[in-house]
Amino acid sequence: MTAKHNGPVKLNEPHMQTIGGLLRHMRLEQRIDLATITVLTRIDAKYLRAIDADDIKSLPGSFYYKSFVRQYARCLGLDTKAIDGEVDRVLSAQATFPLPVIVRALQGNQFKVARRPGISPSLRLSLFWRLAFEWIRGSTRGTT
């Protein structure tokens, strides 16, 4: 059903400069509609439209983006290794690394640093004195 493309597909036209543009162009060149791709890949049409539009944020996550693009490309008979490399490049360029809590707090002009849940200071102090009392009482029992 799909025509096998041997060799790399050149991204020389403006509408083929992106992964979505390439997939859309190849799909239209083969006269395949999105409904057919949806049936063949079992990927929801809204996700295929998002891939065609290079709208990565509309997909459930980078893992799904990579998987969906691979299935889409395979369905069109494209070289999935070349596509995977391009997907990895795009995803690494968009990767954001989480900032430490204090930096996020300062960026939002919030000067509160989230405290770990735990024992309140007053309870901690009373436990300390209780343990100290028990230790002192236990160490003096053996001397009498």
Backbone as CSV, one residue per row, in Angstrom:
resi,resn,N_x,N_y,N_z,CA_x,CA_y,CA_z,C_x,C_y,C_z
1,MET,0.807,-1.191,0.000,0.000,0.000,0.000,0.855,1.262,0.000
2,THR,1.967,1.233,0.708,2.835,2.408,0.732,4.007,2.185,-0.204
3,ALA,4.440,3.279,-0.792,5.586,3.208,-1.693,6.847,3.323,-0.861
4,LYS,7.786,2.447,-1.107,9.033,2.442,-0.344,9.980,3.450,-0.972
5,HIS,10.507,4.352,-0.137,11.469,5.346,-0.608,12.860,4.867,-0.266
6,ASN,13.647,4.645,-1.280,15.030,4.229,-1.052,15.912,5.462,-1.045
7,GLY,16.806,5.502,-0.092,17.718,6.628,0.014,17.103,7.742,0.839
8,PRO,17.933,8.725,1.182,17.446,9.811,2.022,16.532,10.756,1.239
9,VAL,15.570,11.299,1.940,14.697,12.303,1.363,15.324,13.649,1.652
10,LYS,15.500,14.477,0.630,16.164,15.758,0.813,15.174,16.804,1.288
11,LEU,15.604,17.567,2.269,14.767,18.622,2.821,15.122,19.950,2.157
12,ASN,14.887,20.051,0.855,15.334,21.239,0.134,14.222,22.251,-0.096
13,GLU,12.986,21.904,0.146,11.890,22.835,-0.042,11.488,23.404,1.311
14,PRO,11.022,24.667,1.351,10.708,25.298,2.635,9.691,24.527,3.471
15,HIS,8.684,23.929,2.845,7.669,23.211,3.603,8.169,21.858,4.094
16,MET,9.382,21.472,3.684,9.945,20.194,4.115,11.126,20.394,5.062
17,GLN,11.256,21.567,5.655,12.374,21.850,6.548,12.171,21.267,7.940
18,THR,10.989,20.796,8.227,10.685,20.241,9.542,10.215,18.798,9.384
19,ILE,10.174,18.091,10.496,9.715,16.701,10.468,8.262,16.641,10.025
20,GLY,7.436,17.491,10.615,6.021,17.518,10.246,5.818,17.882,8.789
21,GLY,6.593,18.853,8.317,6.491,19.256,6.912,6.872,18.128,5.975
22,LEU,7.929,17.404,6.321,8.361,16.268,5.508,7.298,15.185,5.475
23,LEU,6.784,14.810,6.643,5.774,13.751,6.708,4.503,14.149,5.965
24,ARG,4.072,15.385,6.157,2.881,15.872,5.461,3.092,15.847,3.949
25,HIS,4.264,16.341,3.507,4.575,16.376,2.077,4.587,14.966,1.481
26,MET,5.236,14.040,2.165,5.307,12.674,1.653,3.932,12.008,1.651
27,ARG,3.132,12.308,2.645,1.778,11.742,2.697,0.929,12.263,1.537
28,LEU,1.008,13.559,1.312,0.233,14.148,0.222,0.750,13.694,-1.141
29,GLU,2.064,13.538,-1.255,2.654,13.053,-2.507,2.146,11.647,-2.839
30,GLN,1.940,10.835,-1.820,1.436,9.476,-2.009,-0.096,9.431,-2.048
31,ARG,-0.725,10.609,-1.926,-2.193,10.725,-1.939,-2.859,9.883,-0.838
32,ILE,-2.310,9.996,0.357,-2.864,9.293,1.519,-3.425,10.345,2.466
33,ASP,-4.657,10.145,2.904,-5.243,11.108,3.836,-4.945,10.701,5.283
34,LEU,-5.191,11.651,6.187,-4.902,11.390,7.602,-5.755,10.260,8.172
35,ALA,-6.964,10.113,7.671,-7.838,9.038,8.166,-7.210,7.676,7.890
36,THR,-6.580,7.525,6.740,-5.920,6.264,6.399,-4.739,6.011,7.322
37,ILE,-3.945,7.046,7.566,-2.795,6.916,8.472,-3.294,6.569,9.878
38,THR,-4.402,7.177,10.288,-4.981,6.886,11.601,-5.355,5.417,11.713
39,VAL,-5.975,4.878,10.669,-6.380,3.469,10.688,-5.152,2.556,10.687
40,LEU,-4.163,2.878,9.873,-2.980,2.021,9.753,-2.102,2.038,11.004
41,THR,-1.996,3.193,11.633,-1.092,3.319,12.783,-1.814,3.260,14.127
42,ARG,-3.116,3.442,14.105,-3.933,3.524,15.322,-3.531,4.709,16.201
43,ILE,-3.041,5.752,15.580,-2.714,6.999,16.274,-3.889,7.947,16.061
44,ASP,-4.326,8.584,17.128,-5.449,9.517,17.058,-5.145,10.617,16.039
45,ALA,-6.162,10.999,15.259,-5.987,11.999,14.203,-5.507,13.342,14.747
46,LYS,-5.912,13.696,15.986,-5.465,14.984,16.536,-3.954,14.992,16.747
47,TYR,-3.374,13.839,17.076,-1.928,13.771,17.244,-1.222,13.816,15.891
48,LEU,-1.807,13.190,14.885,-1.219,13.258,13.541,-1.271,14.688,13.011
49,ARG,-2.367,15.395,13.264,-2.451,16.802,12.845,-1.403,17.636,13.581
50,ALA,-1.193,17.339,14.857,-0.177,18.065,15.634,1.217,17.800,15.069
51,ILE,1.490,16.561,14.668,2.793,16.239,14.072,2.946,16.971,12.747
52,ASP,1.901,16.956,11.911,1.948,17.677,10.636,2.228,19.160,10.836
53,ALA,1.689,19.727,11.916,1.858,21.145,12.198,3.092,21.435,13.047
54,ASP,3.888,20.403,13.353,5.067,20.540,14.219,4.706,21.130,15.578
55,ASP,3.544,20.752,16.076,3.063,21.217,17.372,3.336,20.135,18.419
56,ILE,4.577,20.052,18.852,5.010,19.001,19.774,4.317,19.125,21.127
57,LYS,3.994,20.347,21.522,3.385,20.574,22.834,1.990,19.953,22.938
58,SER,1.324,19.697,21.817,-0.016,19.100,21.842,0.017,17.587,22.011
59,LEU,1.201,17.011,21.986,1.342,15.567,22.148,1.552,15.240,23.620
60,PRO,1.231,14.004,24.026,1.315,13.654,25.451,2.725,13.678,26.036
61,GLY,3.755,13.679,25.228,5.118,13.718,25.746,6.109,13.379,24.649
62,SER,7.391,13.558,24.959,8.429,13.339,23.946,8.521,11.872,23.527
63,PHE,8.277,10.949,24.456,8.299,9.528,24.105,7.243,9.234,23.044
64,TYR,6.031,9.767,23.256,4.952,9.536,22.302,5.233,10.231,20.976
65,TYR,5.813,11.435,21.050,6.158,12.147,19.818,7.095,11.291,18.973
66,LYS,8.134,10.784,19.586,9.109,9.974,18.851,8.461,8.701,18.299
67,SER,7.656,8.041,19.109,6.995,6.814,18.680,6.007,7.075,17.552
68,PHE,5.201,8.126,17.699,4.204,8.438,16.671,4.868,8.819,15.358
69,VAL,5.934,9.612,15.419,6.639,10.014,14.193,7.242,8.783,13.519
70,ARG,7.812,7.880,14.296,8.395,6.661,13.735,7.327,5.825,13.025
71,GLN,6.177,5.647,13.668,5.095,4.869,13.049,4.570,5.545,11.793
72,TYR,4.419,6.853,11.850,3.950,7.648,10.715,4.922,7.499,9.548
73,ALA,6.214,7.649,9.824,7.233,7.531,8.773,7.271,6.123,8.202
74,ARG,7.183,5.115,9.056,7.177,3.724,8.593,5.976,3.466,7.689
75,CYS,4.842,4.026,8.047,3.628,3.863,7.249,3.798,4.492,5.858
76,LEU,4.590,5.552,5.780,4.838,6.209,4.495,6.007,5.595,3.743
77,GLY,6.679,4.618,4.344,7.802,3.960,3.696,9.101,4.734,3.781
78,LEU,9.220,5.613,4.760,10.440,6.420,4.917,11.456,5.706,5.802
79,ASP,12.707,6.151,5.702,13.790,5.604,6.506,13.626,6.093,7.941
80,THR,13.267,5.197,8.840,12.994,5.607,10.222,14.261,5.958,10.999
81,LYS,15.401,5.429,10.598,16.648,5.764,11.319,16.984,7.242,11.135
82,ALA,16.832,7.737,9.910,17.110,9.151,9.649,16.102,10.038,10.374
83,ILE,14.853,9.619,10.377,13.803,10.380,11.058,14.065,10.397,12.565
84,ASP,14.442,9.243,13.144,14.731,9.171,14.583,15.853,10.125,14.970
85,GLY,16.880,10.201,14.138,17.985,11.113,14.416,17.527,12.560,14.433
86,GLU,16.669,12.909,13.502,16.148,14.273,13.445,15.230,14.559,14.633
87,VAL,14.413,13.583,15.018,13.535,13.740,16.185,14.382,13.948,17.436
88,ASP,15.442,13.174,17.601,16.325,13.335,18.757,16.942,14.729,18.785
89,ARG,17.337,15.221,17.616,17.930,16.562,17.532,16.917,17.626,17.944
90,VAL,15.694,17.508,17.445,14.642,18.476,17.769,14.310,18.430,19.260
91,LEU,14.172,17.233,19.795,13.818,17.106,21.215,14.931,17.609,22.126
92,SER,16.182,17.356,21.763,17.277,17.832,22.611,17.383,19.354,22.565
93,ALA,17.022,19.956,21.432,17.052,21.412,21.335,15.943,22.036,22.171
94,GLN,14.848,21.309,22.368,13.730,21.839,23.137,13.782,21.446,24.604
95,ALA,14.746,20.636,24.982,14.800,20.138,26.360,15.063,21.281,27.321
96,THR,14.288,21.312,28.375,14.523,22.273,29.451,14.820,21.473,30.705
97,PHE,15.809,21.911,31.392,16.218,21.209,32.593,15.600,21.903,33.795
98,PRO,15.067,21.155,34.745,14.417,21.774,35.897,15.416,22.551,36.739
99,LEU,14.994,23.719,37.165,15.848,24.552,38.003,15.680,24.149,39.460
100,PRO,16.696,24.362,40.258,16.553,24.077,41.686,15.426,24.915,42.288
101,VAL,14.890,24.458,43.408,13.748,25.108,44.050,14.043,26.567,44.358
102,ILE,15.226,26.856,44.860,15.540,28.227,45.262,15.574,29.161,44.057
103,VAL,16.079,28.703,42.920,16.133,29.539,41.723,14.725,29.804,41.217
104,ARG,13.875,28.762,41.189,12.489,28.954,40.767,11.782,29.939,41.690
105,ALA,12.057,29.844,42.972,11.422,30.742,43.931,11.863,32.178,43.692
106,LEU,13.142,32.373,43.415,13.644,33.727,43.173,13.123,34.279,41.852
107,GLN,12.967,33.423,40.841,12.457,33.892,39.562,11.017,34.371,39.688
108,GLY,10.256,33.731,40.522,8.859,34.110,40.704,8.676,35.133,41.812
109,ASN,9.757,35.735,42.284,9.730,36.687,43.389,9.060,36.107,44.627
110,GLN,9.204,34.828,44.814,8.701,34.169,46.011,9.917,33.819,46.844
111,PHE,9.951,34.304,48.038,11.119,34.072,48.854,10.893,32.972,49.876
112,LYS,9.855,32.186,49.671,9.605,31.049,50.542,10.228,29.819,49.900
113,VAL,10.969,29.097,50.650,11.517,27.842,50.172,10.683,26.736,50.793
114,ALA,10.205,25.856,49.956,9.342,24.784,50.448,10.105,23.937,51.453
115,ARG,9.488,23.703,52.586,10.099,22.869,53.610,9.621,21.448,53.436
116,ARG,10.496,20.543,53.744,10.110,19.137,53.703,9.127,18.865,54.829
117,PRO,8.129,18.045,54.570,7.226,17.703,55.663,7.998,16.912,56.718
118,GLY,7.689,17.149,57.935,8.398,16.444,58.997,7.873,16.840,60.354
119,ILE,8.732,16.757,61.324,8.361,17.027,62.710,8.503,18.524,62.975
120,SER,7.531,19.097,63.640,7.585,20.525,63.961,8.723,20.771,64.955
121,PRO,9.252,21.990,64.972,10.357,22.284,65.898,9.998,22.069,67.365
122,SER,8.769,22.396,67.769,8.406,22.220,69.188,8.344,20.733,69.547
123,LEU,7.819,19.914,68.649,7.786,18.478,68.911,9.198,17.899,68.909
124,ARG,10.039,18.383,68.018,11.426,17.924,67.961,12.136,18.225,69.284
125,LEU,11.916,19.418,69.827,12.549,19.816,71.084,12.047,18.957,72.247
126,SER,10.741,18.710,72.276,10.218,17.893,73.374,10.721,16.454,73.277
127,LEU,10.856,15.924,72.048,11.422,14.585,71.890,12.877,14.535,72.326
128,PHE,13.621,15.593,72.011,15.018,15.659,72.431,15.127,15.599,73.959
129,TRP,14.335,16.425,74.643,14.409,16.448,76.099,13.948,15.132,76.698
130,ARG,12.952,14.524,76.103,12.473,13.226,76.594,13.579,12.168,76.461
131,LEU,14.238,12.125,75.297,15.322,11.162,75.095,16.503,11.459,76.019
132,ALA,16.806,12.736,76.197,17.902,13.109,77.093,17.584,12.690,78.527
133,PHE,16.360,12.915,78.958,15.950,12.522,80.306,16.051,11.013,80.484
134,GLU,15.564,10.240,79.496,15.628,8.783,79.571,17.079,8.294,79.592
135,TRP,17.932,8.921,78.830,19.341,8.528,78.796,20.003,8.795,80.140
136,ILE,19.724,9.981,80.701,20.318,10.324,81.991,19.789,9.385,83.070
137,ARG,18.503,9.148,83.070,17.897,8.260,84.054,18.432,6.837,83.924
138,GLY,18.608,6.365,82.675,19.132,5.013,82.450,20.600,4.901,82.829
139,SER,21.387,5.944,82.636,22.806,5.857,82.969,23.051,5.984,84.468
140,THR,22.141,6.578,85.216,22.316,6.704,86.678,21.782,5.493,87.417
141,ARG,20.984,4.666,86.805,20.420,3.482,87.468,21.507,2.445,87.772
142,GLY,22.457,2.315,86.917,23.465,1.290,87.124,24.476,1.642,88.211
143,THR,24.527,2.895,88.654,25.533,3.312,89.636,25.067,3.155,91.071
144,THR,23.819,2.934,91.346,23.352,2.823,92.731,23.341,1.460,93.258
